[in-house]
Structures are given as C-alpha cells and as structure tokens.
Amino acid sequence: ELHTLAIRQAFNDGMNPSTKEFADRVQSLIDNPTPEMQAEVDSTATRMTFNMPSGEKTAALQGFIKKWNLQLIIPFVRTPINIFEEAARLSPFAPIVKDWRADISKGGATRDKALAEIVLGSTIMGLTAAYAMSGSISGAGSPDQGKNRAKAGVWQPYSVLIGDTWYEYSRIQPVGTLVGLAADMAGVWEHMTDEEMDKIPKMLSIAFANAVTNQTFLQGITNVVNAMSDPKRFAPKFMQQLAASFVPNIVGQPTAMSDPVVREVNSMLEAVQARIPGLRQDLLPKRDWLGEEVQTKERLGIVSPVREQDVSNDPVRLEAARLDISISASPKKIHLGKGTGKVGDVELTPEERDKFEQVSGEMTHKILTNVIGQAGWENIPDPIKRNIFHKIITSGNKYAAAITLPPEKRAALIGQINEKIIDSLSMEPAQ
C-alpha cells in the first residue's frame, strides 16, 4: 500500500515515470511517508488483517457473549464479521457494506478501487462456477452425504484440483468464502430438479449457508444450533467438542497433525484423549467405506492451513466416484432374529464396529476389484453398474455381520432376545 501511495503521489506531482527523478521521489516517500500516507497505510493494514474496530452491533454481540459466558462456543466475533464484510465487498452484495458505500462516496482512486473489487470478485465467482461445473473446483459436495462418502480418496470438499492433487482453499480468506459460495451455488444448481431450477433465492440461501457454516471460527455456534434443533443426533458430538476444548490448541492441534491416522471419538473422555500426546494413539482408527484407515491429510508447507488430497488411482474408488453412488455409514446396530422387531437390535461396541467396517470394506473391495477388472465391464450401462455396486456392498455387510459376532456370542444374544420376547408376551393381558 505504501508503494502504491508513493507512486500515485509522484504521478500527482506531475513527474515523468521514466525518469530517475520519479524513482527517487517514490523511494523518498516510501522512506519518509507524509502523515496522510501513514494514516492510510495504517488503515489498510488494519483492514487487511481483519482488525477493523467493532461497530455498535458487533460490540453488542460481544457483550452478550461475555455476559452469558459463551466464549467457549463463540470464541471469535470481530474477525469473522470483518472477513464476511471483505468477502461481500468482492461480490455483487458490496452495496450492503457501509465502508464500501463510504469509499464510493469519496470518489477518485478510492472509488475506483471499490468498484474494481466488485469486478474482480464477480469475475472470480464466475470462473469458479464454471470450473466447479467441470469438476476442477469443489464445494460442500452433494446434499446426500452417502455420495460424498463414496468419493473418499478421490475428492476433497472446498478444494481446487491441480494435476492429481486437491488443495483446500477454504482457509484462505476472504477469497475462500467467495470461491466456496460460488462453488456451492454451482453444486446446488446441479442437484436441483427441473421444477426447482427457477428457485434462485433457495439456491443462494443454501449455498450461503454451506459457505458460512464451513468456516472454522463459526463451527462452535453451528454445533450449538444443530444440538438444539436435533439433540439426539447432534448433542453427543457437541458435548465431545466442548470437552475437547479444555485441552489448549497449542497441544491439541500438533497432536492431531503428527498422528498419521484420523481417530474415532465415541465419548467425551475420548474427545479429550484425542488431543493429548501419547494417549491419542490408543483410540480406534477412523475407516472409510472400503475399510481402510483414514489418513491425516498433509498440509502444504507442513504448517499452512491448506490441506492436500492426492487423487487415488484405485479403480474401485474411481469408478464409485464416477458413478456417483451413495454409500450408507456403517451401522451401529445389527439385527438378529427374523420378525423380532426392535427387540432384535443389538448395539455394536466401538471395537465390533471397527471390525465390521474393516471386514466389510475389505470384502467389498476384493469383489469389486475382480468385477471391474473383467473384460466387458466398460460396456455395461451405468444404472446396472450402480446396482452391482450396491448388491456387492450389501453382501459385504452381511458377511461382516457374521464375522463380527461369532457363533457363541450370536447364540447368547439370540437367547436374550427370545427371553425378552417371552417376557413381553407373558405380560400381555389375556384375551
């Protein structure tokens, strides 16, 4: 910014940019900026590091958070708001930002810069949407999480594909929010039905919600809202994250980054354990739909926020992603006894579920590898291929269920189920 202002001042002084005097004047202003230049440089530095002073509404929100001791849930306020304002200034929504309107009213170079921001941002959004349609830039993915699950090892959300590697862009602000919004708009449009194609407000609201809730600094409040709206589904995860927050990030983040494997967390105690060196490795590994351990993603430059994902060359993974199939998460329960209803549901322990995922995934991968490798596979219509995938996955799950619960345990559980059924029948009134 200082170089820009110095060059602009030298031009305003009527100097010829091709002369030595022009270069000397620019260097002199850089070494000894005027008070007006220094004030503008300081203002730009504050703005570009998202440290603009809080407005009345932001200050009121900060006061509310402090009053009700919500700092653990909403640790950041001013920085996220400033980031969203900067993202808005780069989009067609710029007129809603007070500072942008003020820059327009100033006229001159300040006005030109504000207009250029819209042009640049809108161009980025347009290019992003085009690349997203071609598959080179990703957003949140499909609304069907099963389809995103099937792309494990082949795809990464909120990333750009360069060569055979996905690079995450969502942490690069404010451009990350802008690109994510455009990618989600393209993704929502792609998944809309013919009847919904004219519902632009719906598309914008869904895309904006995805782009906003993806931000790390807003995940706390997002988790609170989810836990309140659907406690049975989201409350356990929220409580686990709350418990884990008591371990400082200076300990928890390096611990997770140094572990080559992503870990399963099934309780508040395990959430804390996952952030402590020496204890994290005792947790079970997280597995994908083919039973392989999910690897911790490498970061560009080791410590940068940009995570990398190399595209797998596994033909099964590539074909599953191409067919856009949906794969359910591994079950937490196994049903025993035909016609036993809910009484026959048997809860799997974390260790049993890990074994189920491993056995099912390995069996599924082995069979699919042989099937896909057969001559003539490429001539089969895609709908039939999807059906073959689903039948093989179902067979793998049935095989895993039989292996996970050995005969002696299965017999004992069936005995307990029969006793429950008999007891329930004996308690019914006589007809």
N, C-alpha and C positions, 0 to 999 in steps of 0.2 A: 504493500500500500504506500509505503514511504517513497519507493522508486516511482510509482505511478504519479503521485502528487508532485514529485520533483520535476519529472518530465513535463507534466501538464503546466507547471508554473513557468518552466523555461520557454515553452511554446507561448504562453500568455505574455511573456516578456518580449515577444517578437523576435526571438533568436532563431537562427538557421540550424536545423538539426544535423546538418552535415559538417558543421564547423567544430573546431576544438573548443571554442568558447562555450558552445552549447553543452558539450560533455563536462567541461569544468564547472559550469553553472549547476548542472544536475548533481554532480558529486558534492559541490559546496552545500547545496540544500539538503542532501542526504546526511552530510556530516553535521550540519547546523540547521535543522528544520525551524521554520517560523513557529510561533506559538499556535497559530491556527492549524498548521500542518500537524504539529504534535498532538493537538486535541483530536483531530480527525483520525490520526493513526491509532491513538489510544481507543477511540470509539470503535474503530474497525476491529482491533484486536479483541476487545470485549465481546463484540457481536460474533465474530468468527469462532470464538471458543465457547459460545452459548452461555455467556455470563452476563447478559443484559439484566439490569435491575428488575426486580419483580414489580409487576403492576398491582393495582388495587385488588383485582380478582385473584391473582396468584398469591398475594400476601394473605388474603382472607383464607384461601385454601390451606396455606402453610400453617396459619393459626389454628384452623380446625384440626389439622393432623396432629399438631403439638398438643392441643387441648385434650384430645381423646387418645393420645399415646399410640398413634398409628404408624410411628416411624418404621417399625419392622416390616409393615405391609407396604407402605408407600414411602420409601426412603428418599426418593428424588421427586422434585416438583418443578423447580425453576428451569433446570436443564432440559427436561423433556418438553416443556412448553416452548422454550426457545428453539429447540430442534424442529418442532412441528411448525412454528412460525417461519423458520427458514425454508422448510420444505414447501410450505404454502406459497412463499414468495417466488419459488421456482415453478409454480403451476398456474393454471388459469384461475385458481382461487386467491391469487395475490391481493385483489382489492379488499378482502376481508381483514387484512393485516394493517393495523393502524400505522406502523412505522413505514410500511411501503407506500401508503397514501401520502404520508408526510414527505417522503422522498420525491414523489411525483410532483407535489405542490412546490417544491424548491426550484424545480426547473434545472436547466443547464446539464452538466455532466452527471449530477446526482439523479436527475430524472431519466436520462439516457441509460444509466446503469440499471435502474429499477426496471425499465422496460426490457432491457437486454436479459435480465434474469428470467422474466416470463418466457421470452423467446427460447432461451437456452433450455430451461426446464421443460417446456412443452415439446421441444424437439427431442429431448432425452426420453420423455414419456412415449412419444410416437414411435421412436426407434425401438424402445423396449417392448412395446406391444407387438411390433412386427416380429422381433426376434423371439418373443415368447410364443407366438403362434407357430413358429418354425421349430420350437423345442430347444433353442440355444440359451434362453433365459427362463428360469423357473420362478414361480411364486409360491403360494402356500400349497399348491397341488390340488388334487381332486377333493371335493367335499366328502367323497367316500374314502375314509381312511384306509380301508382294505386295499384300494388301488395303490395308494402311496406305499403301503406295506409291501406290496408285490414288487416295487421298484427298488428295494433295498440293494445297495451295491451298484446301482445303475444311475440313480438320480439323487439330487440333494435339493431341498427347498431353499428358496431365496438365494439362488446362486446363478452364476454365468458359466456356460460351458466353453472352455478354451482348449482346443485339441481333445484330449481324452480325460480332462480333469474339470470338475466343478469347483468354482471358487465362490465362497459365500460373500455377498455384498451387503447384507442387512445391517452390519455393524458400522458401515461407512456412512456417516451422517453429514448433512441431511439428504444426500443423494440416494442413500439406501432406502429411505422411506418412499421417496419419489419413484424409484425404479420398482420397488415392491408393489406399490399401489398400481402402477401401470401393468405389471406382470399379472397381478391378481385380477384386474379388470379384464385382461385378455383371457385368463383362465376361466373366470366366471362366465364370460360370453360364450366360451367354447362348450361349457357344460349346460348352458341354458337350453330349454326345449324351444321348439318353433313358436309356441304360444307365448313364451316369456321374452322373446328377442326384443320386444318393444319396451320392456320394463327397464329403462336406463337407470332410474333412481335406485331400483333394487340392486342392480349390478354395481353401482357406485358405492352404495352403503355396505354391501358385503365385502367388496374389495378394500374399502377404507377400514372396516373392522378387522380384516385379516392383517393389513399392513400395520395397524396401530397395536393390536394385541400381541404381535410378534416381537415387539421391542422389549428387550431385557428389563429396562427400567420401569416398564408398566406391567410386568407379569405378576407382580405382587397383588395389585388391585384387581387384575383379571382373574386371578385364582380366588380371591375373596368373593367376587361376583358369581363365579361358577359354583363355588361351595355353597353359597346362599341359595342359588337357583336350583341346584340338584345335589343336595348334601350326600345322598347315598353314593353317588358316582364320583364327586369331586372332593368331598370333605376329607377323606383319608389322605389324599395327595397334598392338600393344603396344609394339614397338620404336620405331615412329614417335612414339608418345606419350611414351615415355621420352626420346627425343632432344629432342622439343619442350619438355620440362620444364626443360631447361637455359636456356631463354630466360625470364627473370622474368615473372611475370604482370603486373607493372606496365607491361611493354612489350607482351606478347602479347595481353592482353585488349583494351586500347584499339585495337590494330592491327586485330583481328578485328571489333570493334564499328564502327569507322569505315569498313570496307570494305562497300559495299552488296551485294556478291556473296559467296556461300559458295564456297570454293575446294576443288578436288580435291587430295588429298595421296596421292602414289603411292610415296614413298620417305622415308627418314629425313631426307635433306637437305631435301626439300620440306616436311616437317613443321616443321623449324626455320625455313625460309624463310617459311612461312605466318604466323609470329609476329613478323616483322621489317618495320617500315615501309619502304616503297619497293620491297621485294622480293616481298611478298605478291601484288601486282597482276600479277606475271609468271606466276602459276600459272593453270592452266586452270580455268574455272568449273565448278561442280557443276550438273548439269542434272536436271530431273525427267522423268517418263515422256513428256511432251509436248515435250521438247527445249528448254524454257525454262530460263534461268539461275535457280537457286535464290537468292532474295533473303535477305539477312541480316535477321532479324526485328527489328522495332523493340521498344524497351523502354518500359514505362510510366514516364513521368517521366525518360526518357533513360538514367539510370544505375541504375534499380531492377532487381532480378532477375526481374521479371515481364515475360516476352516476349509480344508480341501477334501475332495472326494474323487478318487480315481474311478473311472467307469470300468466295471468288471468285464472281463472277456468270457465269463461263464455263459455258455449258450442257453442254459435254463433260465438264468436271470434275465438275459437279454430278450428272450422270447416272451417271458412273463410280462416284462415291461412293455414290449411292443404290442402284445395282445390286450394290454390294459385290463387284466383280470383283477378281481377283488378277492383278497385272502383274509379270512377272519383271524382275530387274535387267538392264541392258544387258549383252550378252555380252562377255567378254574375249577370246574366240576366234571365228573364223569358219572354217567347214569348206568346203574346196574339193575337188572331185573325188568323184564318186559311187563308193562302195564302197572308198574309200581308208583307212577306219578312222581311228585316231588320227594316222596319218601326215599326214592331210589337214587337221589342225587348225592354223590359222595364228593366232599371237598378234598382237593389235592393239596398236599403240603407244598411249600416252595421247592423242596428237593424233588418231589414227584413231578411237579410241573416242569422243572428244568429237564428232567429225564424224558418226559413226554415230548417236549419241544425238540430235544436232541434226536430222539429215536424217530419221531415223525418226520422231521426235516431231512435227516439222512436217508431214510427210506424213500421219501418223495423225490429227493434229488437223484438218487440212484436210478429209480424207474424212469423219471422224466429224461435223464441224460440218455438212456438207451432208446427211448421212444423218439426223441428229437433227432438222434443220430441215424435213425433208419432212413433208407432211401425212399423218397416219395413224400416225406413229411412236408416239404415245401409246397406240394400240390394239394394238400388238404385245406379246405376252406377255413377261415379263421373262426367262425362260430363253432365248428366241430372241434377245432384245436382247443378252444376255451373249455368246451365240455370235457375233453380228455384231461386237461389240467385239473379241473375241479374233481373229477372222479378219482384221479390218482392221489390228489391231496386228501380226499375223504378216506381212501384206503390206507394211506399213511397214518392218519389219525386213529383209525380203528386198530391198526397194528400196534401203535404206540400205547393205546389204552390197555391192550392186552399185556404188553411188556411192563408198563409202569406199575400195574397192580398184579403181582404174582398170584398164582392159583390159591395159595394158602390164605393170603390176605383177602383176595376176592371172595373166597368161600366164607370167611369170617364176616365180611361186610354184608354179604347176601343174607347170612343168618341173622344179623342185627336188623336188617331191613324187614325180613319176614316177621321178626318179633314185634317190630313197631306196627306192622300191618295187622297182626293178630290182636295186639292190644287195642288198636283203634277200633277194630270190629267188635271186640268184646264190650267196649264202652258205648256202642250204639244202642238206643232203646229198642226193645222188642217190638216187632210189627204186629 
